[in-house]
Amino acid sequence: MAKIEIQTFFYDLIHCKNKINSTFEKWDKKYEEDERGSLVAGMRECPDAELITLLINIQKLATGYEQIMELIDKAEQEQVDEA
């Protein structure tokens, strides 16, 4: 298995994931009985600033995933080159 070093942005990704999960959990509790479902109701009813923050965190998480995949690909290529 390829090894990659811990990067500082990993901690940012954990923070983003926690923020996203806390927002979804809040919506699950608040809109539990809503016929639209908690995710749809939460997105429709939340203030614009909160929705923008959520979308920014989702985008950061997706970008971080891409960076991690690049690190893994690089580490695997280094293993192949060494062999």
N, C-alpha and C positions, 0 to 999 in steps of 0.2 A: 504494500500500500504506500502510495506517495505521501510524503510528509510536507506540510506547509507550516510556515511560522505564523504565530498569532499576530494579527495585524490590529492596529488601533481601531480601525473602522468596525471590527467585529463587535466591540462593545456598543457602538452606535446602533448597530443592527439589532442587538438585544433590546436596547432602549426603544427603538421603533416598534419592534414586535410587541413589547409590553404595552406600549401606548395604543396600538391597534387593538390588541386583545381587550384592554380595559374599556375602550370605546364600545366594542361589540358586546361585552358583558353588560355594560350599562344599558345598552339598547335592548338586550335580551330581557333584562329585568323590567325596564320601563314599558316596553311594548309587547310583553309576553302574550297578552290577549288580543292584540291587534290582528285583524284578519289579513292584512297585507303582509304579515310576517315582520319579525323584529328588525331585520336588516333593511328592508324597504322602508318601513315606517321610520326607522332611525335616520336614514339618509334624507327622507323627505322633510322630517320635522326638525332636524338639527340646524343650528345657526350656521350661516355661510362660513364664518371663521373656523368653526369646529370641523366642518366638512373639508375645508381646504387643508387644514392641519392633518386630518386623517389621510387625505389623498397624497399629501407630501410624504407622510410616513410610509405609505404603501409604495410610492415611487422610490424612496430611499432603500427600502427593503429589497425591491426588485433589482435596483442597481447594485446593491451589495451582493446579491446572489450571483449576478453576472461576474462581479469581481472575484468572488470565491471560485467560481467555475474556471476563470482564467488562471488563477493561482494553482488550482488542481491540475489543469491541463499542462501548465508550465512544469510543475513538479513531476508529473508523469513523463513528460518529454525528457526531462533531465535524467530520470531513471533509465529510460530507453537509451539515451546517449551514453550513459555510463556502462551499460551492459555490453 
